[in-house]
Amino acid sequence: MIDRLWDFDLLTTLPSDVARIRFSGQFMDREVVWAAEVITLNAYAGRRCAQSGEIPNKGLRAFIDVGPEIEGLQTVLIGLPVDLIDEPTLRKSVVMLRNYKRLQSGRHEFGDVYRFHVK
C-alpha cells in the first residue's frame, strides 16, 4: 500500500477538467484502494447536461459521492469548484478523503453554492 499522505497513481493527463487517480486509504474501518474521479463543477454540470439534455439552472456545491466497490476498488466521484484539476488539487483531494473519518456511502455536499457556466 502507498504510505505517504499525498501519494497517488495518476491515470490521466493534467491539467484537465477531469482526472482519475488511485490511492490507498481507510473507508468504514477497513483499508481500501480508492478509484477516484476528480472533476470540476463546470465539467460535472456539462456532463449532466449532456446526459439529460437539460441545462442545469442552478449552482452546485462541492461534493464527495462514494459509490460501490468494483473489482476491489472503492469508487468515489469528487466535484470541486476549481477551473482545472491539477496536481496540487489532487493532493488536497487525497488528504481530504483520507482525513474524512466518518465518511459513508452516498453523496456528501459541502461549501458554498458555485455558479457555473456550461461549456
DRENRO-761008 format. One record per atom (N, C-alpha, C): residue number from 1; x, z, y. Coordinates in steps of 0.05 Angstrom, whole numbers, plus 5000, padded with zeros to 4 digits. Each point is the difference from the previous one (the first is absolute). Example, Ala and Ser with C-alpha at 12.3 -4.5 7.8 and 13.67 -1.06 7.14 Angstrom:
<rs>
num east up north
1 5264 5156 4886 $
1 4982 5000 5024 $
1 5018 5000 5024 $
2 4993 4986 5021 $
2 5016 5001 5024 $
2 4985 5014 5022 $
</rs>
This chain:
<rs>
num east up north
1 5017 5000 4976 $
1 4983 5000 5024 $
1 5018 5000 5025 $
2 4989 4990 5022 $
2 5013 4999 5025 $
2 5001 5028 5012 $
3 5024 5009 5010 $
3 5001 5028 5008 $
3 5003 5005 5030 $
4 5007 4979 5015 $
4 5002 5005 5029 $
4 4973 4996 5013 $
5 4994 5015 5021 $
5 4974 5001 5012 $
5 4990 4973 5009 $
6 5017 4983 5010 $
6 4990 4974 5011 $
6 5006 4976 4982 $
7 5010 5004 4976 $
7 5007 4977 4983 $
7 4974 4987 4989 $
8 5001 4974 5000 $
8 4978 4984 4989 $
8 5010 4973 4992 $
9 4985 4986 4982 $
9 5006 4973 4993 $
9 4982 4982 5017 $
10 5013 4982 5016 $
10 4985 4982 5017 $
10 4994 4975 4983 $
11 4975 4992 4999 $
11 4992 4977 4984 $
11 4992 4976 5017 $
12 5002 5002 5026 $
12 4993 4978 5018 $
12 5021 4998 5022 $
13 4998 4980 5017 $
13 5019 4995 5022 $
13 4989 5014 5025 $
14 5019 5012 5015 $
14 4993 5013 5026 $
14 5012 4985 5023 $
15 4989 5003 5024 $
15 4975 5013 5007 $
15 4976 4982 4992 $
16 4977 5012 4997 $
16 4977 4986 4991 $
16 4975 5016 5007 $
17 4976 4987 4997 $
17 4975 5014 5004 $
17 4993 5017 4976 $
18 5012 4993 4977 $
18 4995 5014 4975 $
18 5026 5003 4985 $
19 5004 5023 4989 $
19 5024 5005 4983 $
19 4992 5014 4974 $
20 5014 4994 4979 $
20 4995 5014 4974 $
20 5025 5014 4992 $
21 4997 5025 4993 $
21 5023 5017 4992 $
21 4992 5016 4975 $
22 5021 5010 4986 $
22 4996 5019 4978 $
22 5019 5023 5005 $
23 4991 5024 4994 $
23 5016 5024 5003 $
23 4988 5022 4984 $
24 5017 5020 4994 $
24 4991 5023 4984 $
24 4988 5021 5018 $
25 4984 5017 4988 $
25 4988 5022 5015 $
25 4981 5016 4982 $
26 4986 5018 5012 $
26 4981 5017 4986 $
26 4972 4992 5008 $
27 4982 5002 4981 $
27 4971 4995 5005 $
27 4985 5018 4981 $
28 4984 5017 5010 $
28 4983 5018 4984 $
28 5017 5015 4980 $
29 5022 5012 5009 $
29 5017 5017 4984 $
29 5015 4985 4978 $
30 5004 4975 5002 $
30 5016 4985 4981 $
30 5018 4980 5013 $
31 5022 4993 4987 $
31 5019 4980 5011 $
31 4988 4972 4995 $
32 5000 4984 5021 $
32 4990 4972 4997 $
32 5019 4981 5013 $
33 4996 4975 4995 $
33 5013 4978 5015 $
33 4977 4987 5016 $
34 5003 5001 5026 $
34 4980 4989 5018 $
34 5005 4970 5002 $
35 4979 4984 4998 $
35 5000 4972 5007 $
35 4984 4997 5026 $
36 5015 4999 5022 $
36 4987 5002 5026 $
36 4999 4973 5014 $
37 4978 4994 5012 $
37 4997 4978 5019 $
37 4996 5013 5027 $
38 5018 4993 5019 $
38 4998 5011 5027 $
38 4993 4977 5018 $
39 4978 5002 5016 $
39 4989 4978 5015 $
39 4994 5009 5028 $
40 5004 4981 5019 $
40 4991 5007 5028 $
40 4969 4999 5000 $
41 4989 5015 5019 $
41 4971 5000 5002 $
41 4989 4973 5008 $
42 5015 4985 5016 $
42 4992 4973 5008 $
42 4998 4982 4975 $
43 5021 5001 4983 $
43 5000 4984 4975 $
43 4977 5009 4982 $
44 4995 5026 4998 $
44 4979 5010 4983 $
44 4973 4990 5010 $
45 4996 5001 5027 $
45 4975 4990 5011 $
45 4996 4970 4994 $
46 5022 4985 5002 $
46 4999 4971 4994 $
46 4994 4995 4971 $
47 5011 5017 4982 $
47 4994 4998 4971 $
47 4971 5005 4995 $
48 4989 5021 5013 $
48 4972 5007 4996 $
48 4982 4977 5010 $
49 5008 4988 5023 $
49 4985 4978 5012 $
49 5000 4976 4980 $
50 5023 4994 4989 $
50 5002 4977 4981 $
50 4984 5005 4975 $
51 4998 5025 4991 $
51 4986 5007 4975 $
51 4970 4999 5004 $
52 4991 5010 5024 $
52 4971 5003 5004 $
52 4988 4978 5017 $
53 5017 4985 5015 $
53 4991 4979 5017 $
53 4990 5011 5027 $
54 5001 5026 5004 $
54 4991 5012 5025 $
54 5024 5011 5015 $
55 4999 4998 5026 $
55 5020 5012 5017 $
55 4993 5029 5005 $
56 5018 5018 4993 $
56 4994 5029 5004 $
56 4995 5005 5030 $
57 4980 5016 5007 $
57 4993 5004 5028 $
57 5008 5027 5010 $
58 5015 5015 4985 $
58 5009 5026 5010 $
58 5029 5004 4992 $
59 5012 5020 5012 $
59 5028 5006 4993 $
59 5002 5014 4973 $
60 5025 5004 4993 $
60 5006 5013 4974 $
60 5018 5024 5006 $
61 5000 5018 4982 $
61 5019 5022 5000 $
61 5021 4996 4979 $
62 5024 5011 5004 $
62 5021 4999 4980 $
62 4988 5012 4974 $
63 5010 4992 4977 $
63 4989 5010 4975 $
63 5020 4999 4978 $
64 4994 5017 4980 $
64 5013 4999 4974 $
64 4978 4997 4980 $
65 5001 4980 4983 $
65 4979 4995 4980 $
65 5014 5000 4972 $
66 4997 5022 4987 $
66 5012 5004 4973 $
66 4982 4987 4979 $
67 5010 4980 4987 $
67 4985 4986 4980 $
67 5005 5009 4972 $
68 4994 4984 4980 $
68 5004 5007 4972 $
68 5029 4998 4992 $
69 5007 5012 4978 $
69 5026 4996 4987 $
69 4997 4975 4984 $
70 5019 4981 5004 $
70 5000 4975 4986 $
70 5028 4996 4987 $
71 5000 4997 4974 $
71 5024 4995 4985 $
71 5022 5020 5007 $
72 4993 5025 5002 $
72 5019 5022 5005 $
72 5008 5003 5029 $
73 4988 4985 5018 $
73 5005 5002 5029 $
73 4976 5010 5015 $
74 5004 5020 5017 $
74 4978 5011 5016 $
74 4997 4983 5025 $
75 4978 4986 5003 $
75 4996 4982 5022 $
75 4991 5015 5025 $
76 5009 4989 5023 $
76 4991 5011 5026 $
76 5003 4979 5021 $
77 4980 4998 5017 $
77 5000 4983 5023 $
77 5001 5017 5025 $
78 5020 4994 5018 $
78 5004 5016 5024 $
78 4997 4981 5024 $
79 4980 5006 5017 $
79 4995 4984 5024 $
79 5009 5015 5024 $
80 5017 4986 5016 $
80 5013 5013 5023 $
80 4995 4985 5026 $
81 4997 5014 5023 $
81 4997 4987 5026 $
81 5026 4991 5012 $
82 5014 4982 4988 $
82 5026 4990 5010 $
82 4998 4969 5001 $
83 5018 4988 5016 $
83 4999 4971 5003 $
83 5012 4986 4975 $
84 5021 5012 4989 $
84 5013 4989 4976 $
84 5010 5022 4982 $
85 5001 4995 4975 $
85 5012 5019 4981 $
85 5030 4994 4998 $
86 5016 5020 5006 $
86 5029 4998 4998 $
86 5011 5023 4983 $
87 5026 5001 4997 $
87 5012 5020 4983 $
87 4994 5029 5010 $
88 5004 5006 5026 $
88 4993 5027 5009 $
88 4971 5008 4995 $
89 4982 4981 5003 $
89 4971 5005 4994 $
89 4997 5006 4970 $
90 5013 4986 4983 $
90 4998 5005 4971 $
90 5012 5027 4993 $
91 5022 5007 5012 $
91 5012 5026 4995 $
91 4982 5023 5008 $
92 4987 4997 5023 $
92 4981 5020 5009 $
92 4976 5002 4982 $
93 4991 4977 4989 $
93 4977 4999 4982 $
93 5007 5015 4974 $
94 5024 4995 4990 $
94 5009 5014 4975 $
94 5000 5030 5005 $
95 5012 5009 5022 $
95 5002 5028 5006 $
95 4972 5012 5003 $
96 4982 4985 5014 $
96 4972 5010 5004 $
96 4986 5004 4973 $
97 5003 4980 4982 $
97 4986 5002 4975 $
97 5012 5023 4982 $
98 5026 5002 5001 $
98 5013 5021 4984 $
98 4994 5028 5011 $
99 4995 5003 5025 $
99 4994 5026 5012 $
99 4970 5007 4999 $
100 4983 4982 4993 $
100 4971 5005 4999 $
100 4994 5014 4973 $
101 5000 5026 5001 $
101 4999 5016 4975 $
101 4973 5000 4986 $
102 4978 4998 5015 $
102 4973 5001 4988 $
102 4986 4973 4999 $
103 5016 4979 4999 $
103 4989 4973 4999 $
103 4983 4996 4975 $
104 4976 4988 5004 $
104 4982 4994 4978 $
104 4995 4970 5000 $
105 4988 4990 4978 $
105 4992 4972 4999 $
105 4980 4994 5022 $
106 4999 4975 5008 $
106 4981 4992 5021 $
106 5013 4995 5027 $
107 4983 4995 5019 $
107 5009 4992 5027 $
107 5000 5025 5018 $
108 5022 5003 5015 $
108 5004 5022 5019 $
108 5008 4988 5027 $
109 4984 5003 5020 $
109 5005 4989 5027 $
109 5012 5022 5017 $
110 5016 4992 5020 $
110 5012 5019 5018 $
110 5007 4986 5026 $
111 5004 5016 5021 $
111 5009 4989 5026 $
111 4977 4989 5016 $
112 5007 4988 5023 $
112 4981 4989 5018 $
112 4990 4973 4990 $
113 4977 4991 5011 $
113 4990 4974 4994 $
113 5018 4979 5013 $
114 5008 4980 4985 $
114 5018 4979 5009 $
114 4983 4975 5005 $
115 5000 4990 5025 $
115 4985 4976 5006 $
115 5018 4976 4994 $
116 4991 4982 4983 $
116 5016 4979 4989 $
116 4991 4973 5010 $
117 5017 4980 4994 $
117 4992 4972 5005 $
117 5006 4986 4974 $
118 4980 4985 4990 $
118 5003 4985 4975 $
118 5016 4975 5006 $
119 5021 4995 4984 $
119 5017 4976 5004 $
119 4987 4976 4989 $
</rs>
